[in-house]
Amino acid sequence: MRYRNISLDCKNSDYNYSLVKYTDDYKDSLDSLRKINKNMVNTVCKAPKIFSELSDYQSYMIVRNNCGIVGAININSSVDEENLEVELQLDEQYFKDDTEMVKLIDNTISSLGLFFFDKKAIEIKLNNDIDMPNIYQKQVYDENLTTYTYSNQVRTTLLPKLIKEMQATEQCLTDWGLSWKQELYTDVTEIDKFYDSEWLEDIKNQTLSLDELFCKVCKVEWSNIKSKKSLRNITFSRNGIIKFLKQTNNLNGITYKFIYNILHDGFTLKTFKYSNEFGFDRFELIENNNYTIIKTDTCDIIKSKQDKKQEIIYKTPISNNDSSVIVKLVTDSDQKVENCYIDFRTHKKSTGKINGIYALRFKHNNNGENDFSFRFISRKGLKSHDLSGLLNHYDETLYNTIINSSLTVEDIDKLIMNTYISLINDFHIVEKYAIKLPNTKLSEITNEFNQIVNFIKEIKGEIPLPHLKNNLEKFVKANEPVKNNSTSTVLKKSKFK
């Protein structure tokens, strides 16, 4: 941070404070503080005449904006330049209690962490006898010297990566021949038009460096990024969250939005338009270190990266106003079904309300045996006795397979979905309500997942943000569909860029 006046972020305080360079206008206002700490006041008065705006050594008055000078602060880099060293003196007569002073000190150190985000820690020599919260590491050297250390590691890591992402994205968009409109967003509690006047002037003149931008700006938006076939929008937030929206001008294209964190792998992707090219409606993809989650209009897929298990929740629309199916199943790392719940639901045609549910339950135990049941549950929640034995009379081979074998998702389609719907309809079990066969098979959901992977593979080239693009490449590499000449899907050449 350059050596100049700047306000502090005082969200948790009743007052606004600023760091102010000394001028002779304040000469008579320092008498009280001079009696408490003459050396610091002398330094505050001399520093603006000795040190330039680019100096690492900075000395300020702490000004309460509706009161006057309430303290002084000296700032300097440590010998190895990795940390920031701060000496702080408050005039206690202006504070009602220690809590109020702690708030000011905390706001001051937090603000300095943003102003000097390249410093790993802030070492504080506090001349007032005040105990700071536990987030500050306390070190007692003797009765005259106690210091506190504040870790600035998150900002030291985050902000350089955020700035690097912005610079690389700017270069990419420029190489593509695209322009944009930039808007800056600040929290009103972080800006003081009087004490921040030089900083605001640099913003106006576009002479402020990215290194100083985020000391006050909480969000940067680049909008109206136009190409022939699309309109893009990018938002960079100080907390490391970046949003990228691409709106297509092509009626058959897809509008989509990415959200990701500059510090982490993974992303969230949402699509908003139907596309005949890729064969699916809207979907949401959540990718992180623990899970891959896909949500579509009809199903949710949750893939665990730790144990390689997969959960599928599939729901059909109401067919002919009288039947629908909900399936919840979990597969293990070998794609064997661990448990499966299938609800064949009957509906009143006039209202769509559920008349009853044929509930099929399957669970594969660790001992290699399977628990299996089939009951009718009425609208009032009343359950029939277990009807699974009916299958033994209807299809003995299928019954034995379910009881004794490890099932796959394809088995659920072939052995259970079709047969049980036929069984229900043929024998009118409990209630005389027919069930319609779903249009989509569970085994096709895997192919839908592969289609989404292929979609991401297609759009990678139109992503100008390097960290996001790298995350997408990792996702594609980890989920590349297994090539199968008999079932592979041929994608058209990308029309997005």
C-alpha positions as CSV (number, residue, x, y, z in Angstrom):
1,M,0.0,0.0,0.0
2,R,1.2,3.5,-0.8
3,Y,1.9,5.8,2.1
4,R,-1.3,8.0,2.0
5,N,-4.5,8.6,3.9
6,I,-6.9,5.7,3.8
7,S,-10.0,4.7,5.8
8,L,-10.3,1.5,7.8
9,D,-13.0,-1.2,7.4
10,C,-15.1,-0.7,10.5
11,K,-18.1,-3.1,10.0
12,N,-18.1,-4.2,13.6
13,S,-17.6,-0.8,15.2
14,D,-19.9,2.0,16.2
15,Y,-17.5,4.6,14.7
16,N,-15.5,5.2,11.5
17,Y,-11.7,5.4,11.6
18,S,-9.0,6.3,9.2
19,L,-5.2,6.3,9.0
20,V,-4.1,9.9,8.3
21,K,-0.7,11.3,7.5
22,Y,0.3,14.2,9.7
23,T,0.1,17.8,8.5
24,D,0.6,21.0,10.5
25,D,-3.2,21.4,10.7
26,Y,-3.1,18.6,13.4
27,K,-0.3,20.2,15.5
28,D,-2.5,21.3,18.4
29,S,-4.5,18.1,18.3
30,L,-1.7,15.8,19.3
31,D,-1.0,17.2,22.8
32,S,-2.9,14.5,24.6
33,L,-1.3,11.7,22.7
34,R,2.1,13.2,23.0
35,K,1.9,13.0,26.8
36,I,1.2,9.3,26.6
37,N,3.9,8.4,24.0
38,K,6.1,11.2,22.9
39,N,8.4,9.1,20.7
40,M,5.5,7.8,18.6
41,V,4.0,11.2,18.1
42,N,7.4,12.6,17.0
43,T,7.7,9.8,14.5
44,V,4.2,10.5,13.2
45,C,5.0,14.2,12.7
46,K,8.4,13.6,10.9
47,A,7.5,10.6,8.7
48,P,5.6,12.4,5.9
49,K,8.6,14.7,5.4
50,I,11.1,11.8,5.4
51,F,9.4,8.9,3.6
52,S,8.0,8.9,0.1
53,E,4.6,7.5,-0.9
54,L,6.3,4.3,-2.0
55,S,8.1,3.7,1.3
56,D,7.6,0.5,3.3
57,Y,7.8,2.6,6.5
58,Q,4.6,4.4,7.2
59,S,3.4,6.3,10.3
60,Y,-0.1,7.6,10.8
61,M,-2.5,9.2,13.2
62,I,-5.6,7.1,13.9
63,V,-8.5,9.5,13.4
64,R,-12.1,8.9,14.6
65,N,-14.0,10.8,12.0
66,N,-16.4,12.5,14.3
67,C,-14.0,13.0,17.2
68,G,-10.4,13.5,16.3
69,I,-7.1,11.8,16.9
70,V,-7.5,8.7,19.1
71,G,-4.1,7.0,18.5
72,A,-1.0,6.5,16.4
73,I,0.4,3.6,14.4
74,N,3.9,2.8,12.9
75,I,4.1,0.3,10.1
76,N,7.2,-1.4,8.6
77,S,8.2,-4.6,6.8
78,S,10.1,-7.2,8.8
79,V,13.8,-7.7,8.0
80,D,13.0,-10.6,5.8
81,E,10.1,-8.6,4.3
82,E,7.7,-11.6,4.8
83,N,5.8,-10.0,7.6
84,L,4.4,-6.6,8.6
85,E,5.6,-5.0,11.9
86,V,3.1,-2.7,13.6
87,E,3.4,-0.6,16.7
88,L,0.1,0.8,18.0
89,Q,-0.7,3.3,20.7
90,L,-4.3,4.3,21.6
91,D,-5.5,7.3,23.7
92,E,-7.7,5.5,26.1
93,Q,-9.7,8.5,27.2
94,Y,-11.7,8.3,23.9
95,F,-12.9,4.8,24.5
96,K,-15.6,3.7,26.9
97,D,-14.0,0.3,27.6
98,D,-11.4,-2.3,26.4
99,T,-14.0,-3.9,24.1
100,E,-14.2,-0.7,22.1
101,M,-10.4,-0.5,21.8
102,V,-10.2,-4.2,20.8
103,K,-12.7,-3.6,18.0
104,L,-10.6,-0.7,16.6
105,I,-7.4,-2.7,16.8
106,D,-9.1,-5.7,15.2
107,N,-10.5,-3.5,12.3
108,T,-7.1,-1.9,11.9
109,I,-5.2,-5.2,11.6
110,S,-7.8,-6.7,9.4
111,S,-7.6,-3.7,7.0
112,L,-3.8,-3.8,7.0
113,G,-4.1,-7.5,6.0
114,L,-5.9,-6.4,2.9
115,F,-3.7,-3.3,2.3
116,F,-0.5,-5.4,2.6
117,F,-1.8,-8.8,1.3
118,D,1.7,-9.9,0.4
119,K,2.7,-10.1,4.1
120,K,2.2,-13.6,5.6
121,A,1.7,-12.2,9.2
122,I,1.3,-9.0,11.1
123,E,3.4,-8.7,14.2
124,I,1.8,-6.2,16.6
125,K,3.5,-4.3,19.5
126,L,0.6,-3.0,21.5
127,N,1.5,-0.2,23.9
128,N,-1.9,-0.4,25.7
129,D,-2.5,-3.1,28.3
130,I,-5.2,-4.9,26.4
131,D,-5.8,-8.6,25.8
132,M,-6.6,-9.4,22.2
133,P,-8.8,-12.4,21.1
134,N,-7.5,-15.9,20.6
135,I,-7.0,-15.4,16.8
136,Y,-4.0,-13.4,17.8
137,Q,-1.0,-15.4,19.0
138,K,0.3,-13.7,22.2
139,Q,4.0,-13.6,23.1
140,V,5.2,-12.1,26.4
141,Y,8.9,-11.2,26.5
142,D,9.0,-9.2,29.7
143,E,6.7,-6.9,31.7
144,N,7.4,-4.1,29.2
145,L,7.0,-6.0,25.9
146,T,4.1,-8.1,24.8
147,T,3.4,-8.8,21.1
148,Y,0.5,-10.3,19.1
149,T,0.8,-12.1,15.8
150,Y,-2.1,-12.1,13.3
151,S,-1.9,-14.7,10.4
152,N,-2.5,-13.2,7.0
153,Q,-1.9,-16.5,5.2
154,V,-5.3,-16.7,3.5
155,R,-5.0,-13.3,1.8
156,T,-1.3,-13.9,1.0
157,T,-2.5,-17.0,-0.9
158,L,-5.8,-15.8,-2.3
159,L,-5.3,-12.3,-3.6
160,P,-2.2,-13.0,-5.7
161,K,-4.0,-15.9,-7.3
162,L,-7.1,-13.7,-7.9
163,I,-5.0,-10.9,-9.5
164,K,-3.1,-13.4,-11.6
165,E,-6.4,-14.9,-12.8
166,M,-7.7,-11.5,-13.8
167,Q,-4.5,-10.6,-15.6
168,A,-4.4,-13.8,-17.6
169,T,-8.1,-13.5,-18.4
170,E,-7.6,-9.9,-19.6
171,Q,-4.8,-11.1,-21.9
172,C,-7.0,-13.9,-23.3
173,L,-9.9,-11.6,-24.0
174,T,-7.6,-9.1,-25.6
175,D,-6.1,-11.8,-27.8
176,W,-9.6,-12.8,-28.9
177,G,-10.2,-9.1,-29.9
178,L,-13.0,-8.6,-27.3
179,S,-13.7,-5.6,-25.2
180,W,-15.7,-5.1,-22.0
181,K,-17.1,-2.6,-19.5
182,Q,-15.6,-2.7,-16.0
183,E,-17.6,-1.9,-12.9
184,L,-16.2,-1.8,-9.3
185,Y,-18.3,-2.5,-6.3
186,T,-17.4,-1.4,-2.8
187,D,-19.0,-1.8,0.6
188,V,-20.2,1.7,1.7
189,T,-18.6,1.0,5.2
190,E,-15.2,0.8,3.5
191,I,-15.2,4.1,1.7
192,D,-14.7,7.6,3.1
193,K,-14.8,10.2,0.4
194,F,-12.6,12.6,2.3
195,Y,-9.8,10.4,3.5
196,D,-9.9,8.0,0.5
197,S,-9.9,10.9,-2.0
198,E,-6.5,10.0,-3.5
199,W,-7.5,6.4,-3.9
200,L,-10.8,7.4,-5.5
201,E,-9.0,9.8,-7.8
202,D,-6.7,6.9,-9.0
203,I,-9.8,4.8,-9.7
204,K,-11.3,7.7,-11.7
205,N,-8.1,8.1,-13.7
206,Q,-7.6,4.3,-14.1
207,T,-4.2,4.6,-12.6
208,L,-4.7,2.3,-9.6
209,S,-2.8,-1.0,-9.8
210,L,-4.5,-4.3,-9.2
211,D,-2.3,-4.7,-6.1
212,E,-4.2,-1.8,-4.4
213,L,-7.6,-2.4,-6.0
214,F,-9.0,-5.0,-3.5
215,C,-8.1,-3.0,-0.4
216,K,-11.4,-1.3,-1.0
217,V,-13.2,-3.1,-3.8
218,C,-15.1,-6.2,-2.9
219,K,-16.2,-7.1,-6.5
220,V,-15.1,-6.4,-10.1
221,E,-17.5,-7.1,-12.9
222,W,-16.5,-7.3,-16.6
223,S,-19.7,-7.1,-18.6
224,N,-20.9,-6.7,-22.2
225,I,-18.1,-9.0,-23.5
226,K,-19.6,-9.5,-27.0
227,S,-18.6,-11.9,-29.7
228,K,-20.5,-12.8,-32.9
229,K,-22.5,-15.6,-31.3
230,S,-22.5,-14.9,-27.6
231,L,-22.4,-12.4,-24.7
232,R,-20.1,-13.0,-21.7
233,N,-20.0,-11.6,-18.2
234,I,-17.3,-12.2,-15.5
235,T,-17.3,-11.3,-11.9
236,F,-14.2,-11.4,-9.6
237,S,-15.0,-11.2,-5.9
238,R,-12.4,-10.4,-3.2
239,N,-13.3,-13.6,-1.3
240,G,-12.0,-15.7,-4.3
241,I,-15.3,-16.5,-5.8
242,I,-15.4,-16.0,-9.6
243,K,-18.6,-16.2,-11.8
244,F,-18.6,-16.7,-15.6
245,L,-21.8,-16.4,-17.6
246,K,-22.0,-17.1,-21.3
247,Q,-25.3,-16.3,-23.1
248,T,-25.7,-17.7,-26.5
249,N,-27.3,-15.9,-29.4
250,N,-28.0,-19.3,-31.1
251,L,-31.5,-20.6,-30.5
252,N,-30.1,-24.2,-30.5
253,G,-27.2,-23.3,-28.2
254,I,-26.8,-23.4,-24.5
255,T,-26.5,-20.5,-22.0
256,Y,-24.4,-21.5,-19.0
257,K,-22.9,-20.2,-15.8
258,F,-19.8,-21.3,-13.9
259,I,-19.0,-20.5,-10.3
260,Y,-15.6,-21.5,-8.8
261,N,-13.1,-20.5,-6.2
262,I,-9.6,-19.5,-7.1
263,L,-8.2,-21.4,-4.2
264,H,-9.8,-24.7,-5.0
265,D,-10.3,-27.3,-7.6
266,G,-13.9,-27.9,-8.8
267,F,-16.7,-25.7,-10.0
268,T,-20.5,-25.4,-10.2
269,L,-22.0,-25.4,-13.7
270,K,-25.7,-24.5,-14.5
271,T,-27.2,-24.6,-18.0
272,F,-30.3,-22.6,-18.9
273,K,-31.5,-23.5,-22.4
274,Y,-32.5,-26.6,-24.3
275,S,-30.1,-27.9,-26.9
276,N,-30.9,-30.4,-29.6
277,E,-27.2,-30.8,-30.3
278,F,-26.4,-32.5,-27.0
279,G,-29.8,-34.1,-26.3
280,F,-30.5,-32.9,-22.8
281,D,-32.5,-30.2,-21.0
282,R,-31.2,-28.0,-18.2
283,F,-28.7,-29.5,-15.8
284,E,-26.5,-28.6,-12.8
285,L,-23.1,-30.0,-12.2
286,I,-21.3,-29.6,-8.8
287,E,-17.7,-30.8,-8.8
288,N,-15.5,-30.7,-5.7
289,N,-12.8,-32.8,-4.0
290,N,-15.4,-35.1,-2.3
291,Y,-18.3,-35.5,-4.8
292,T,-19.5,-35.1,-8.3
293,I,-23.2,-34.2,-8.3
294,I,-25.4,-33.9,-11.4
295,K,-29.0,-32.7,-11.2
296,T,-31.3,-32.8,-14.2
297,D,-35.1,-32.4,-14.5
298,T,-35.6,-36.2,-13.9
299,C,-32.6,-37.4,-11.9
300,D,-29.8,-36.7,-9.4
301,I,-26.5,-38.5,-9.6
302,I,-24.0,-38.3,-6.6
303,K,-20.6,-39.8,-7.1
304,S,-18.4,-40.1,-4.0
305,K,-14.7,-39.8,-4.7
306,Q,-13.6,-41.4,-1.5
307,D,-15.4,-44.8,-1.6
308,K,-16.4,-44.6,-5.3
309,K,-20.0,-45.2,-4.4
310,Q,-22.8,-43.7,-6.6
311,E,-26.3,-42.6,-5.6
312,I,-29.0,-42.2,-8.3
313,I,-32.3,-40.7,-7.6
314,Y,-34.7,-40.9,-10.6
315,K,-38.2,-39.6,-10.9
316,T,-40.5,-39.9,-13.9
317,P,-43.2,-37.4,-14.7
318,I,-46.8,-38.6,-14.1
319,S,-47.8,-40.7,-17.1
320,N,-51.3,-40.5,-18.5
321,N,-52.2,-38.7,-15.2
322,D,-52.3,-42.0,-13.3
323,S,-48.8,-43.4,-12.7
324,S,-45.2,-42.5,-11.9
325,V,-42.0,-44.1,-10.6
326,I,-39.4,-43.0,-8.2
327,V,-36.1,-44.9,-7.9
328,K,-33.4,-44.4,-5.3
329,L,-30.4,-46.7,-5.5
330,V,-26.7,-46.8,-4.4
331,T,-24.0,-48.7,-6.2
332,D,-20.6,-49.6,-4.9
333,S,-17.1,-49.1,-6.4
334,D,-17.7,-52.2,-8.7
335,Q,-21.0,-50.7,-9.9
336,K,-23.0,-53.4,-8.0
337,V,-26.3,-52.3,-6.4
338,E,-26.0,-52.0,-2.6
339,N,-29.6,-51.0,-2.1
340,C,-32.5,-49.9,-4.2
341,Y,-35.9,-48.4,-3.4
342,I,-38.5,-48.3,-6.1
343,D,-41.9,-46.7,-5.6
344,F,-44.5,-47.5,-8.3
345,R,-47.0,-44.7,-7.6
346,T,-50.6,-44.6,-8.7
347,H,-52.4,-41.2,-9.1
348,K,-56.0,-40.0,-9.3
349,K,-56.6,-38.8,-12.8
350,S,-58.7,-35.9,-11.7
351,T,-56.3,-34.4,-9.2
352,G,-52.9,-36.1,-9.7
353,K,-52.9,-37.0,-6.0
354,I,-51.2,-40.3,-5.1
355,N,-53.7,-43.2,-4.5
356,G,-51.0,-45.6,-3.3
357,I,-47.5,-46.9,-3.7
358,Y,-46.1,-50.3,-4.6
359,A,-42.9,-50.2,-2.6
360,L,-40.1,-52.5,-3.7
361,R,-37.0,-52.6,-1.4
362,F,-33.7,-54.3,-2.1
363,K,-30.6,-54.3,0.0
364,H,-27.3,-56.3,-0.5
365,N,-25.8,-57.3,2.8
366,N,-22.1,-57.7,3.6
367,N,-22.6,-61.4,4.1
368,G,-23.5,-61.7,0.4
369,E,-27.2,-62.2,0.9
370,N,-30.0,-59.9,-0.2
371,D,-32.9,-58.5,1.7
372,F,-35.9,-58.1,-0.5
373,S,-39.5,-57.0,0.0
374,F,-42.5,-55.7,-1.9
375,R,-45.5,-54.1,-0.2
376,F,-48.4,-51.8,-1.1
377,I,-48.7,-48.6,0.9
378,S,-52.0,-46.9,0.9
379,R,-52.6,-43.2,0.7
380,K,-53.2,-43.3,4.5
381,G,-49.8,-45.0,5.0
382,L,-51.1,-48.5,5.7
383,K,-48.8,-51.2,4.6
384,S,-49.8,-54.6,3.2
385,H,-48.0,-57.8,4.1
386,D,-44.9,-58.6,2.1
387,L,-45.9,-59.5,-1.5
388,S,-42.4,-60.4,-2.7
389,G,-43.4,-64.1,-2.8
390,L,-45.7,-63.4,-5.7
391,L,-42.7,-63.0,-7.9
392,N,-41.6,-66.5,-7.0
393,H,-44.8,-67.8,-8.6
394,Y,-44.7,-65.2,-11.5
395,D,-41.0,-65.6,-12.4
396,E,-39.0,-68.1,-10.3
397,T,-35.8,-67.4,-12.1
398,L,-36.0,-63.6,-11.5
399,Y,-36.9,-64.2,-7.9
400,N,-33.8,-66.4,-7.3
401,T,-31.6,-63.9,-9.1
402,I,-32.8,-61.0,-6.9
403,I,-32.4,-63.1,-3.7
404,N,-29.0,-64.6,-4.5
405,S,-27.1,-62.4,-7.0
406,S,-25.3,-59.1,-7.0
407,L,-27.3,-56.8,-9.2
408,T,-26.2,-54.0,-11.6
409,V,-28.2,-51.0,-12.7
410,E,-28.9,-52.8,-16.0
411,D,-30.3,-55.7,-13.9
412,I,-32.7,-53.3,-12.2
413,D,-33.9,-52.2,-15.6
414,K,-34.2,-55.7,-17.1
415,L,-35.2,-57.8,-14.1
416,I,-37.2,-55.5,-11.9
417,M,-38.6,-52.5,-13.6
418,N,-40.2,-54.3,-16.5
419,T,-41.2,-57.4,-14.7
420,Y,-42.7,-55.7,-11.7
421,I,-44.8,-53.3,-13.7
422,S,-46.1,-56.4,-15.6
423,L,-46.8,-58.2,-12.4
424,I,-48.7,-55.3,-10.9
425,N,-50.7,-54.8,-14.1
426,D,-51.5,-58.5,-14.7
427,F,-52.6,-59.3,-11.1
428,H,-54.0,-55.9,-10.0
429,I,-52.2,-56.3,-6.7
430,V,-54.2,-54.8,-3.8
431,E,-55.6,-51.9,-5.9
432,K,-56.7,-52.0,-9.5
433,Y,-54.4,-49.3,-10.8
434,A,-52.1,-49.8,-13.8
435,I,-48.5,-48.6,-13.9
436,K,-46.9,-47.3,-17.0
437,L,-43.3,-48.2,-18.0
438,P,-40.9,-45.2,-17.7
439,N,-39.6,-43.8,-21.0
440,T,-36.1,-43.6,-19.7
441,K,-34.1,-46.5,-18.4
442,L,-31.8,-46.2,-15.4
443,S,-28.9,-47.6,-17.4
444,E,-29.3,-44.7,-19.8
445,I,-28.4,-42.2,-17.0
446,T,-24.8,-43.3,-17.3
447,N,-24.8,-42.2,-20.9
448,E,-26.4,-38.9,-19.9
449,F,-23.5,-38.4,-17.6
450,N,-21.1,-39.1,-20.4
451,Q,-22.9,-36.6,-22.6
452,I,-22.3,-33.9,-19.9
453,V,-18.6,-34.8,-19.8
454,N,-18.5,-34.4,-23.6
455,F,-20.3,-31.1,-23.3
456,I,-17.6,-29.8,-21.0
457,K,-15.0,-31.2,-23.3
458,E,-16.5,-29.2,-26.2
459,I,-16.7,-25.8,-24.3
460,K,-13.2,-25.8,-22.7
461,G,-11.8,-23.8,-25.6
462,E,-14.2,-20.9,-25.0
463,I,-13.2,-20.4,-21.4
464,P,-10.9,-17.4,-20.9
465,L,-10.3,-18.1,-17.2
466,P,-7.1,-20.3,-16.8
467,H,-7.9,-21.7,-13.3
468,L,-11.4,-22.7,-14.4
469,K,-10.2,-24.1,-17.6
470,N,-7.6,-26.2,-15.7
471,N,-10.4,-27.4,-13.4
472,L,-12.5,-28.5,-16.4
473,E,-9.5,-30.3,-17.9
474,K,-9.1,-32.3,-14.6
475,F,-12.8,-33.1,-14.6
476,V,-12.8,-34.4,-18.2
477,K,-9.6,-36.4,-17.6
478,A,-11.1,-38.1,-14.5
479,N,-14.5,-38.8,-16.2
480,E,-13.5,-39.5,-19.8
481,P,-16.2,-41.8,-21.2
482,V,-14.9,-45.3,-22.0
483,K,-14.8,-45.6,-25.8
484,N,-17.3,-48.1,-27.2
485,N,-17.7,-48.1,-31.0
486,S,-21.2,-49.5,-30.8
487,T,-22.6,-46.9,-28.4
488,S,-20.4,-43.8,-28.8
489,T,-22.0,-40.5,-29.4
490,V,-20.7,-38.3,-32.3
491,L,-20.7,-34.6,-31.4
492,K,-20.8,-31.9,-33.9
493,K,-18.0,-29.3,-34.2
494,S,-18.3,-26.7,-31.5
495,K,-20.4,-23.7,-32.5
496,F,-19.8,-21.8,-29.3
497,K,-16.8,-19.6,-29.8
